[in-house]
Amino acid sequence: MTKQLIMAVVCHCIALGMVAYGAYEFYLEQLAVPELCRLFAVAVFFIGMGLDPNMFFTPLNQVMSQAEDKSPKAKLQTVVFNLGVFLLICSFLMEWLYD
């Protein structure tokens, strides 16, 4: 196993654990919807990081220079990160509206 594969598995396991915890807390412990949305947003971020585990082992300046990568995997990762940002913003708006 390579270190990239290990990091991808770790990221996806963390995301799965967060989703399972959020579902458990929502159904059994009455977790508020904004907090559940925030948990899902962070899980989506971890899924996005798991899509490109090489970024954990690449120098930061090289990662920034690859920001214009237009491969299908890079586009998918961008969509996943944008979904995470959208969910995070929605959770903050819901919390603001609920109070």
PDB file as gemmi writes it, atoms N, CA and C in Angstrom:
CRYST1    1.000    1.000    1.000  90.00  90.00  90.00 P 1                      
ATOM      1  N   MET A   1       0.842  -1.193   0.000  1.00  0.00           N  
ATOM      2  CA  MET A   1       0.000   0.000   0.000  1.00  0.00           C  
ATOM      3  C   MET A   1       0.877   1.243   0.000  1.00  0.00           C  
ATOM      4  N   THR A   2       0.481   2.206  -0.778  1.00  0.00           N  
ATOM      5  CA  THR A   2       1.242   3.445  -0.827  1.00  0.00           C  
ATOM      6  C   THR A   2       0.683   4.421   0.197  1.00  0.00           C  
ATOM      7  N   LYS A   3       1.474   5.427   0.483  1.00  0.00           N  
ATOM      8  CA  LYS A   3       1.041   6.418   1.466  1.00  0.00           C  
ATOM      9  C   LYS A   3      -0.155   7.217   0.953  1.00  0.00           C  
ATOM     10  N   GLN A   4      -0.269   7.410  -0.371  1.00  0.00           N  
ATOM     11  CA  GLN A   4      -1.424   8.117  -0.921  1.00  0.00           C  
ATOM     12  C   GLN A   4      -2.702   7.314  -0.718  1.00  0.00           C  
ATOM     13  N   LEU A   5      -2.628   6.005  -0.927  1.00  0.00           N  
ATOM     14  CA  LEU A   5      -3.795   5.154  -0.737  1.00  0.00           C  
ATOM     15  C   LEU A   5      -4.207   5.132   0.735  1.00  0.00           C  
ATOM     16  N   ILE A   6      -3.238   5.089   1.617  1.00  0.00           N  
ATOM     17  CA  ILE A   6      -3.536   5.103   3.051  1.00  0.00           C  
ATOM     18  C   ILE A   6      -4.226   6.415   3.428  1.00  0.00           C  
ATOM     19  N   MET A   7      -3.736   7.545   2.920  1.00  0.00           N  
ATOM     20  CA  MET A   7      -4.364   8.837   3.232  1.00  0.00           C  
ATOM     21  C   MET A   7      -5.772   8.921   2.659  1.00  0.00           C  
ATOM     22  N   ALA A   8      -5.991   8.379   1.460  1.00  0.00           N  
ATOM     23  CA  ALA A   8      -7.335   8.384   0.874  1.00  0.00           C  
ATOM     24  C   ALA A   8      -8.292   7.569   1.734  1.00  0.00           C  
ATOM     25  N   VAL A   9      -7.851   6.403   2.184  1.00  0.00           N  
ATOM     26  CA  VAL A   9      -8.694   5.553   3.034  1.00  0.00           C  
ATOM     27  C   VAL A   9      -8.975   6.244   4.366  1.00  0.00           C  
ATOM     28  N   VAL A  10      -7.957   6.880   4.953  1.00  0.00           N  
ATOM     29  CA  VAL A  10      -8.143   7.577   6.226  1.00  0.00           C  
ATOM     30  C   VAL A  10      -9.150   8.725   6.062  1.00  0.00           C  
ATOM     31  N   CYS A  11      -9.016   9.514   5.000  1.00  0.00           N  
ATOM     32  CA  CYS A  11      -9.943  10.631   4.771  1.00  0.00           C  
ATOM     33  C   CYS A  11     -11.376  10.136   4.591  1.00  0.00           C  
ATOM     34  N   HIS A  12     -11.545   9.081   3.802  1.00  0.00           N  
ATOM     35  CA  HIS A  12     -12.894   8.565   3.576  1.00  0.00           C  
ATOM     36  C   HIS A  12     -13.467   7.919   4.833  1.00  0.00           C  
ATOM     37  N   CYS A  13     -12.643   7.283   5.639  1.00  0.00           N  
ATOM     38  CA  CYS A  13     -13.123   6.701   6.903  1.00  0.00           C  
ATOM     39  C   CYS A  13     -13.540   7.792   7.884  1.00  0.00           C  
ATOM     40  N   ILE A  14     -12.782   8.874   7.942  1.00  0.00           N  
ATOM     41  CA  ILE A  14     -13.162   9.996   8.804  1.00  0.00           C  
ATOM     42  C   ILE A  14     -14.493  10.573   8.341  1.00  0.00           C  
ATOM     43  N   ALA A  15     -14.660  10.730   7.026  1.00  0.00           N  
ATOM     44  CA  ALA A  15     -15.920  11.258   6.495  1.00  0.00           C  
ATOM     45  C   ALA A  15     -17.078  10.328   6.820  1.00  0.00           C  
ATOM     46  N   LEU A  16     -16.883   9.039   6.641  1.00  0.00           N  
ATOM     47  CA  LEU A  16     -17.930   8.072   6.943  1.00  0.00           C  
ATOM     48  C   LEU A  16     -18.270   8.092   8.433  1.00  0.00           C  
ATOM     49  N   GLY A  17     -17.264   8.180   9.272  1.00  0.00           N  
ATOM     50  CA  GLY A  17     -17.493   8.258  10.710  1.00  0.00           C  
ATOM     51  C   GLY A  17     -18.266   9.502  11.110  1.00  0.00           C  
ATOM     52  N   MET A  18     -17.953  10.631  10.476  1.00  0.00           N  
ATOM     53  CA  MET A  18     -18.667  11.867  10.791  1.00  0.00           C  
ATOM     54  C   MET A  18     -20.125  11.790  10.354  1.00  0.00           C  
ATOM     55  N   VAL A  19     -20.372  11.213   9.191  1.00  0.00           N  
ATOM     56  CA  VAL A  19     -21.752  11.068   8.716  1.00  0.00           C  
ATOM     57  C   VAL A  19     -22.529  10.118   9.630  1.00  0.00           C  
ATOM     58  N   ALA A  20     -21.908   9.022  10.041  1.00  0.00           N  
ATOM     59  CA  ALA A  20     -22.574   8.072  10.938  1.00  0.00           C  
ATOM     60  C   ALA A  20     -22.859   8.728  12.288  1.00  0.00           C  
ATOM     61  N   TYR A  21     -21.905   9.462  12.819  1.00  0.00           N  
ATOM     62  CA  TYR A  21     -22.100  10.156  14.087  1.00  0.00           C  
ATOM     63  C   TYR A  21     -23.225  11.188  13.972  1.00  0.00           C  
ATOM     64  N   GLY A  22     -23.233  11.944  12.871  1.00  0.00           N  
ATOM     65  CA  GLY A  22     -24.279  12.949  12.668  1.00  0.00           C  
ATOM     66  C   GLY A  22     -25.653  12.322  12.570  1.00  0.00           C  
ATOM     67  N   ALA A  23     -25.772  11.202  11.850  1.00  0.00           N  
ATOM     68  CA  ALA A  23     -27.062  10.519  11.738  1.00  0.00           C  
ATOM     69  C   ALA A  23     -27.513   9.989  13.090  1.00  0.00           C  
ATOM     70  N   TYR A  24     -26.582   9.412  13.850  1.00  0.00           N  
ATOM     71  CA  TYR A  24     -26.908   8.899  15.179  1.00  0.00           C  
ATOM     72  C   TYR A  24     -27.390  10.023  16.094  1.00  0.00           C  
ATOM     73  N   GLU A  25     -26.627  11.107  16.136  1.00  0.00           N  
ATOM     74  CA  GLU A  25     -26.983  12.225  17.004  1.00  0.00           C  
ATOM     75  C   GLU A  25     -28.294  12.880  16.573  1.00  0.00           C  
ATOM     76  N   PHE A  26     -28.540  12.935  15.265  1.00  0.00           N  
ATOM     77  CA  PHE A  26     -29.757  13.572  14.766  1.00  0.00           C  
ATOM     78  C   PHE A  26     -30.995  12.769  15.143  1.00  0.00           C  
ATOM     79  N   TYR A  27     -30.934  11.462  14.977  1.00  0.00           N  
ATOM     80  CA  TYR A  27     -32.108  10.629  15.241  1.00  0.00           C  
ATOM     81  C   TYR A  27     -32.291  10.286  16.712  1.00  0.00           C  
ATOM     82  N   LEU A  28     -31.227  10.055  17.433  1.00  0.00           N  
ATOM     83  CA  LEU A  28     -31.373   9.606  18.816  1.00  0.00           C  
ATOM     84  C   LEU A  28     -31.162  10.701  19.858  1.00  0.00           C  
ATOM     85  N   GLU A  29     -30.365  11.676  19.550  1.00  0.00           N  
ATOM     86  CA  GLU A  29     -30.046  12.709  20.538  1.00  0.00           C  
ATOM     87  C   GLU A  29     -30.587  14.087  20.159  1.00  0.00           C  
ATOM     88  N   GLN A  30     -31.384  14.156  19.105  1.00  0.00           N  
ATOM     89  CA  GLN A  30     -32.017  15.405  18.660  1.00  0.00           C  
ATOM     90  C   GLN A  30     -31.005  16.498  18.325  1.00  0.00           C  
ATOM     91  N   LEU A  31     -30.039  16.166  17.478  1.00  0.00           N  
ATOM     92  CA  LEU A  31     -29.067  17.144  17.003  1.00  0.00           C  
ATOM     93  C   LEU A  31     -29.782  18.173  16.137  1.00  0.00           C  
ATOM     94  N   ALA A  32     -29.457  19.430  16.299  1.00  0.00           N  
ATOM     95  CA  ALA A  32     -30.087  20.481  15.514  1.00  0.00           C  
ATOM     96  C   ALA A  32     -29.672  20.372  14.042  1.00  0.00           C  
ATOM     97  N   VAL A  33     -30.572  20.775  13.168  1.00  0.00           N  
ATOM     98  CA  VAL A  33     -30.330  20.667  11.728  1.00  0.00           C  
ATOM     99  C   VAL A  33     -29.093  21.450  11.284  1.00  0.00           C  
ATOM    100  N   PRO A  34     -28.865  22.691  11.763  1.00  0.00           N  
ATOM    101  CA  PRO A  34     -27.639  23.391  11.339  1.00  0.00           C  
ATOM    102  C   PRO A  34     -26.360  22.641  11.720  1.00  0.00           C  
ATOM    103  N   GLU A  35     -26.357  22.028  12.885  1.00  0.00           N  
ATOM    104  CA  GLU A  35     -25.166  21.271  13.296  1.00  0.00           C  
ATOM    105  C   GLU A  35     -24.990  20.019  12.437  1.00  0.00           C  
ATOM    106  N   LEU A  36     -26.101  19.383  12.077  1.00  0.00           N  
ATOM    107  CA  LEU A  36     -26.031  18.223  11.181  1.00  0.00           C  
ATOM    108  C   LEU A  36     -25.490  18.640   9.812  1.00  0.00           C  
ATOM    109  N   CYS A  37     -25.959  19.762   9.316  1.00  0.00           N  
ATOM    110  CA  CYS A  37     -25.483  20.277   8.027  1.00  0.00           C  
ATOM    111  C   CYS A  37     -23.997  20.594   8.097  1.00  0.00           C  
ATOM    112  N   ARG A  38     -23.544  21.134   9.224  1.00  0.00           N  
ATOM    113  CA  ARG A  38     -22.129  21.444   9.406  1.00  0.00           C  
ATOM    114  C   ARG A  38     -21.288  20.171   9.428  1.00  0.00           C  
ATOM    115  N   LEU A  39     -21.805  19.119  10.080  1.00  0.00           N  
ATOM    116  CA  LEU A  39     -21.100  17.838  10.084  1.00  0.00           C  
ATOM    117  C   LEU A  39     -20.977  17.273   8.669  1.00  0.00           C  
ATOM    118  N   PHE A  40     -22.055  17.364   7.893  1.00  0.00           N  
ATOM    119  CA  PHE A  40     -22.013  16.882   6.519  1.00  0.00           C  
ATOM    120  C   PHE A  40     -21.038  17.704   5.675  1.00  0.00           C  
ATOM    121  N   ALA A  41     -20.969  19.016   5.929  1.00  0.00           N  
ATOM    122  CA  ALA A  41     -20.038  19.862   5.173  1.00  0.00           C  
ATOM    123  C   ALA A  41     -18.595  19.445   5.433  1.00  0.00           C  
ATOM    124  N   VAL A  42     -18.266  19.200   6.686  1.00  0.00           N  
ATOM    125  CA  VAL A  42     -16.898  18.774   7.012  1.00  0.00           C  
ATOM    126  C   VAL A  42     -16.625  17.389   6.427  1.00  0.00           C  
ATOM    127  N   ALA A  43     -17.620  16.505   6.445  1.00  0.00           N  
ATOM    128  CA  ALA A  43     -17.455  15.182   5.838  1.00  0.00           C  
ATOM    129  C   ALA A  43     -17.200  15.311   4.338  1.00  0.00           C  
ATOM    130  N   VAL A  44     -17.899  16.238   3.687  1.00  0.00           N  
ATOM    131  CA  VAL A  44     -17.683  16.459   2.247  1.00  0.00           C  
ATOM    132  C   VAL A  44     -16.273  16.983   2.006  1.00  0.00           C  
ATOM    133  N   PHE A  45     -15.773  17.855   2.882  1.00  0.00           N  
ATOM    134  CA  PHE A  45     -14.391  18.328   2.753  1.00  0.00           C  
ATOM    135  C   PHE A  45     -13.404  17.157   2.838  1.00  0.00           C  
ATOM    136  N   PHE A  46     -13.629  16.247   3.783  1.00  0.00           N  
ATOM    137  CA  PHE A  46     -12.739  15.094   3.897  1.00  0.00           C  
ATOM    138  C   PHE A  46     -12.824  14.192   2.675  1.00  0.00           C  
ATOM    139  N   ILE A  47     -14.010  14.037   2.103  1.00  0.00           N  
ATOM    140  CA  ILE A  47     -14.142  13.254   0.876  1.00  0.00           C  
ATOM    141  C   ILE A  47     -13.349  13.930  -0.246  1.00  0.00           C  
ATOM    142  N   GLY A  48     -13.433  15.255  -0.320  1.00  0.00           N  
ATOM    143  CA  GLY A  48     -12.668  15.988  -1.329  1.00  0.00           C  
ATOM    144  C   GLY A  48     -11.170  15.827  -1.148  1.00  0.00           C  
ATOM    145  N   MET A  49     -10.714  15.832   0.108  1.00  0.00           N  
ATOM    146  CA  MET A  49      -9.283  15.624   0.352  1.00  0.00           C  
ATOM    147  C   MET A  49      -8.879  14.201  -0.008  1.00  0.00           C  
ATOM    148  N   GLY A  50      -9.778  13.244   0.192  1.00  0.00           N  
ATOM    149  CA  GLY A  50      -9.484  11.856  -0.153  1.00  0.00           C  
ATOM    150  C   GLY A  50      -9.417  11.614  -1.647  1.00  0.00           C  
ATOM    151  N   LEU A  51     -10.020  12.512  -2.437  1.00  0.00           N  
ATOM    152  CA  LEU A  51      -9.969  12.352  -3.893  1.00  0.00           C  
ATOM    153  C   LEU A  51      -8.577  12.635  -4.448  1.00  0.00           C  
ATOM    154  N   ASP A  52      -7.819  13.476  -3.768  1.00  0.00           N  
ATOM    155  CA  ASP A  52      -6.454  13.782  -4.208  1.00  0.00           C  
ATOM    156  C   ASP A  52      -5.508  13.734  -3.022  1.00  0.00           C  
ATOM    157  N   PRO A  53      -5.142  12.527  -2.576  1.00  0.00           N  
ATOM    158  CA  PRO A  53      -4.274  12.423  -1.395  1.00  0.00           C  
ATOM    159  C   PRO A  53      -2.845  12.892  -1.643  1.00  0.00           C  
ATOM    160  N   ASN A  54      -2.479  13.120  -2.911  1.00  0.00           N  
ATOM    161  CA  ASN A  54      -1.126  13.618  -3.195  1.00  0.00           C  
ATOM    162  C   ASN A  54      -0.895  15.003  -2.616  1.00  0.00           C  
ATOM    163  N   MET A  55      -1.981  15.754  -2.383  1.00  0.00           N  
ATOM    164  CA  MET A  55      -1.809  17.113  -1.869  1.00  0.00           C  
ATOM    165  C   MET A  55      -1.230  17.120  -0.463  1.00  0.00           C  
ATOM    166  N   PHE A  56      -1.341  16.007   0.267  1.00  0.00           N  
ATOM    167  CA  PHE A  56      -0.748  15.933   1.596  1.00  0.00           C  
ATOM    168  C   PHE A  56       0.773  15.792   1.533  1.00  0.00           C  
ATOM    169  N   PHE A  57       1.282  15.343   0.402  1.00  0.00           N  
ATOM    170  CA  PHE A  57       2.712  15.064   0.264  1.00  0.00           C  
ATOM    171  C   PHE A  57       3.383  15.977  -0.761  1.00  0.00           C  
ATOM    172  N   THR A  58       2.698  17.041  -1.174  1.00  0.00           N  
ATOM    173  CA  THR A  58       3.214  17.973  -2.157  1.00  0.00           C  
ATOM    174  C   THR A  58       3.488  19.305  -1.474  1.00  0.00           C  
ATOM    175  N   PRO A  59       4.612  19.967  -1.766  1.00  0.00           N  
ATOM    176  CA  PRO A  59       4.875  21.288  -1.180  1.00  0.00           C  
ATOM    177  C   PRO A  59       3.772  22.281  -1.547  1.00  0.00           C  
ATOM    178  N   LEU A  60       3.496  23.205  -0.643  1.00  0.00           N  
ATOM    179  CA  LEU A  60       2.375  24.127  -0.804  1.00  0.00           C  
ATOM    180  C   LEU A  60       2.494  24.973  -2.066  1.00  0.00           C  
ATOM    181  N   ASN A  61       3.691  25.452  -2.385  1.00  0.00           N  
ATOM    182  CA  ASN A  61       3.833  26.291  -3.585  1.00  0.00           C  
ATOM    183  C   ASN A  61       3.553  25.498  -4.856  1.00  0.00           C  
ATOM    184  N   GLN A  62       3.850  24.219  -4.849  1.00  0.00           N  
ATOM    185  CA  GLN A  62       3.552  23.381  -6.010  1.00  0.00           C  
ATOM    186  C   GLN A  62       2.054  23.099  -6.103  1.00  0.00           C  
ATOM    187  N   VAL A  63       1.386  22.949  -4.974  1.00  0.00           N  
ATOM    188  CA  VAL A  63      -0.062  22.740  -4.974  1.00  0.00           C  
ATOM    189  C   VAL A  63      -0.758  23.972  -5.528  1.00  0.00           C  
ATOM    190  N   MET A  64      -0.295  25.158  -5.140  1.00  0.00           N  
ATOM    191  CA  MET A  64      -0.907  26.395  -5.629  1.00  0.00           C  
ATOM    192  C   MET A  64      -0.689  26.579  -7.123  1.00  0.00           C  
ATOM    193  N   SER A  65       0.435  26.121  -7.641  1.00  0.00           N  
ATOM    194  CA  SER A  65       0.690  26.254  -9.075  1.00  0.00           C  
ATOM    195  C   SER A  65      -0.158  25.281  -9.879  1.00  0.00           C  
ATOM    196  N   GLN A  66      -0.643  24.215  -9.249  1.00  0.00           N  
ATOM    197  CA  GLN A  66      -1.499  23.247  -9.934  1.00  0.00           C  
ATOM    198  C   GLN A  66      -2.969  23.592  -9.811  1.00  0.00           C  
ATOM    199  N   ALA A  67      -3.284  24.791  -9.306  1.00  0.00           N  
ATOM    200  CA  ALA A  67      -4.678  25.172  -9.080  1.00  0.00           C  
ATOM    201  C   ALA A  67      -5.462  25.268 -10.379  1.00  0.00           C  
ATOM    202  N   GLU A  68      -4.777  25.462 -11.489  1.00  0.00           N  
ATOM    203  CA  GLU A  68      -5.458  25.591 -12.770  1.00  0.00           C  
ATOM    204  C   GLU A  68      -5.566  24.256 -13.517  1.00  0.00           C  
ATOM    205  N   ASP A  69      -5.361  23.162 -12.817  1.00  0.00           N  
ATOM    206  CA  ASP A  69      -5.463  21.827 -13.413  1.00  0.00           C  
ATOM    207  C   ASP A  69      -6.898  21.582 -13.845  1.00  0.00           C  
ATOM    208  N   LYS A  70      -7.101  21.176 -15.103  1.00  0.00           N  
ATOM    209  CA  LYS A  70      -8.448  20.989 -15.638  1.00  0.00           C  
ATOM    210  C   LYS A  70      -8.778  19.524 -15.901  1.00  0.00           C  
ATOM    211  N   SER A  71      -8.114  18.617 -15.216  1.00  0.00           N  
ATOM    212  CA  SER A  71      -8.431  17.207 -15.392  1.00  0.00           C  
ATOM    213  C   SER A  71      -9.801  16.921 -14.772  1.00  0.00           C  
ATOM    214  N   PRO A  72     -10.471  15.853 -15.223  1.00  0.00           N  
ATOM    215  CA  PRO A  72     -11.795  15.530 -14.648  1.00  0.00           C  
ATOM    216  C   PRO A  72     -11.754  15.309 -13.139  1.00  0.00           C  
ATOM    217  N   LYS A  73     -10.671  14.719 -12.638  1.00  0.00           N  
ATOM    218  CA  LYS A  73     -10.550  14.491 -11.196  1.00  0.00           C  
ATOM    219  C   LYS A  73     -10.428  15.820 -10.455  1.00  0.00           C  
ATOM    220  N   ALA A  74      -9.693  16.774 -11.024  1.00  0.00           N  
ATOM    221  CA  ALA A  74      -9.554  18.087 -10.390  1.00  0.00           C  
ATOM    222  C   ALA A  74     -10.887  18.831 -10.411  1.00  0.00           C  
ATOM    223  N   LYS A  75     -11.644  18.684 -11.500  1.00  0.00           N  
ATOM    224  CA  LYS A  75     -12.959  19.332 -11.568  1.00  0.00           C  
ATOM    225  C   LYS A  75     -13.906  18.723 -10.542  1.00  0.00           C  
ATOM    226  N   LEU A  76     -13.861  17.399 -10.380  1.00  0.00           N  
ATOM    227  CA  LEU A  76     -14.700  16.740  -9.391  1.00  0.00           C  
ATOM    228  C   LEU A  76     -14.336  17.197  -7.985  1.00  0.00           C  
ATOM    229  N   GLN A  77     -13.045  17.308  -7.709  1.00  0.00           N  
ATOM    230  CA  GLN A  77     -12.614  17.761  -6.396  1.00  0.00           C  
ATOM    231  C   GLN A  77     -13.073  19.193  -6.140  1.00  0.00           C  
ATOM    232  N   THR A  78     -13.024  20.042  -7.150  1.00  0.00           N  
ATOM    233  CA  THR A  78     -13.488  21.423  -7.013  1.00  0.00           C  
ATOM    234  C   THR A  78     -14.982  21.461  -6.718  1.00  0.00           C  
ATOM    235  N   VAL A  79     -15.754  20.633  -7.410  1.00  0.00           N  
ATOM    236  CA  VAL A  79     -17.198  20.573  -7.163  1.00  0.00           C  
ATOM    237  C   VAL A  79     -17.483  20.092  -5.745  1.00  0.00           C  
ATOM    238  N   VAL A  80     -16.745  19.095  -5.288  1.00  0.00           N  
ATOM    239  CA  VAL A  80     -16.944  18.568  -3.934  1.00  0.00           C  
ATOM    240  C   VAL A  80     -16.597  19.628  -2.888  1.00  0.00           C  
ATOM    241  N   PHE A  81     -15.490  20.339  -3.063  1.00  0.00           N  
ATOM    242  CA  PHE A  81     -15.127  21.392  -2.120  1.00  0.00           C  
ATOM    243  C   PHE A  81     -16.167  22.518  -2.133  1.00  0.00           C  
ATOM    244  N   ASN A  82     -16.647  22.886  -3.327  1.00  0.00           N  
ATOM    245  CA  ASN A  82     -17.670  23.923  -3.413  1.00  0.00           C  
ATOM    246  C   ASN A  82     -18.966  23.487  -2.737  1.00  0.00           C  
ATOM    247  N   LEU A  83     -19.316  22.215  -2.848  1.00  0.00           N  
ATOM    248  CA  LEU A  83     -20.486  21.687  -2.148  1.00  0.00           C  
ATOM    249  C   LEU A  83     -20.294  21.799  -0.639  1.00  0.00           C  
ATOM    250  N   GLY A  84     -19.099  21.500  -0.166  1.00  0.00           N  
ATOM    251  CA  GLY A  84     -18.804  21.635   1.258  1.00  0.00           C  
ATOM    252  C   GLY A  84     -18.931  23.072   1.730  1.00  0.00           C  
ATOM    253  N   VAL A  85     -18.424  24.010   0.951  1.00  0.00           N  
ATOM    254  CA  VAL A  85     -18.537  25.430   1.307  1.00  0.00           C  
ATOM    255  C   VAL A  85     -20.006  25.850   1.315  1.00  0.00           C  
ATOM    256  N   PHE A  86     -20.767  25.388   0.324  1.00  0.00           N  
ATOM    257  CA  PHE A  86     -22.196  25.710   0.258  1.00  0.00           C  
ATOM    258  C   PHE A  86     -22.937  25.177   1.486  1.00  0.00           C  
ATOM    259  N   LEU A  87     -22.656  23.927   1.861  1.00  0.00           N  
ATOM    260  CA  LEU A  87     -23.306  23.351   3.042  1.00  0.00           C  
ATOM    261  C   LEU A  87     -22.917  24.100   4.316  1.00  0.00           C  
ATOM    262  N   LEU A  88     -21.666  24.504   4.404  1.00  0.00           N  
ATOM    263  CA  LEU A  88     -21.209  25.243   5.575  1.00  0.00           C  
ATOM    264  C   LEU A  88     -21.914  26.598   5.671  1.00  0.00           C  
ATOM    265  N   ILE A  89     -22.022  27.294   4.561  1.00  0.00           N  
ATOM    266  CA  ILE A  89     -22.723  28.583   4.547  1.00  0.00           C  
ATOM    267  C   ILE A  89     -24.195  28.390   4.893  1.00  0.00           C  
ATOM    268  N   CYS A  90     -24.816  27.343   4.337  1.00  0.00           N  
ATOM    269  CA  CYS A  90     -26.223  27.059   4.648  1.00  0.00           C  
ATOM    270  C   CYS A  90     -26.404  26.774   6.134  1.00  0.00           C  
ATOM    271  N   SER A  91     -25.476  26.047   6.728  1.00  0.00           N  
ATOM    272  CA  SER A  91     -25.608  25.736   8.156  1.00  0.00           C  
ATOM    273  C   SER A  91     -25.517  26.998   9.001  1.00  0.00           C  
ATOM    274  N   PHE A  92     -24.620  27.917   8.638  1.00  0.00           N  
ATOM    275  CA  PHE A  92     -24.518  29.162   9.395  1.00  0.00           C  
ATOM    276  C   PHE A  92     -25.769  30.015   9.212  1.00  0.00           C  
ATOM    277  N   LEU A  93     -26.315  30.038   7.994  1.00  0.00           N  
ATOM    278  CA  LEU A  93     -27.548  30.803   7.756  1.00  0.00           C  
ATOM    279  C   LEU A  93     -28.726  30.192   8.517  1.00  0.00           C  
ATOM    280  N   MET A  94     -28.820  28.864   8.536  1.00  0.00           N  
ATOM    281  CA  MET A  94     -29.906  28.219   9.273  1.00  0.00           C  
ATOM    282  C   MET A  94     -29.796  28.511  10.770  1.00  0.00           C  
ATOM    283  N   GLU A  95     -28.573  28.474  11.291  1.00  0.00           N  
ATOM    284  CA  GLU A  95     -28.392  28.760  12.711  1.00  0.00           C  
ATOM    285  C   GLU A  95     -28.766  30.200  13.026  1.00  0.00           C  
ATOM    286  N   TRP A  96     -28.404  31.102  12.133  1.00  0.00           N  
ATOM    287  CA  TRP A  96     -28.734  32.508  12.318  1.00  0.00           C  
ATOM    288  C   TRP A  96     -30.248  32.709  12.261  1.00  0.00           C  
ATOM    289  N   LEU A  97     -30.928  32.004  11.357  1.00  0.00           N  
ATOM    290  CA  LEU A  97     -32.374  32.146  11.211  1.00  0.00           C  
ATOM    291  C   LEU A  97     -33.142  31.462  12.332  1.00  0.00           C  
ATOM    292  N   TYR A  98     -32.587  30.370  12.883  1.00  0.00           N  
ATOM    293  CA  TYR A  98     -33.271  29.656  13.965  1.00  0.00           C  
ATOM    294  C   TYR A  98     -33.245  30.444  15.272  1.00  0.00           C  
ATOM    295  N   ASP A  99     -32.217  31.233  15.487  1.00  0.00           N  
ATOM    296  CA  ASP A  99     -32.101  31.964  16.770  1.00  0.00           C  
ATOM    297  C   ASP A  99     -32.801  33.287  16.730  1.00  0.00           C  
TER     298      ASP A  99                                                      
END                                                                             
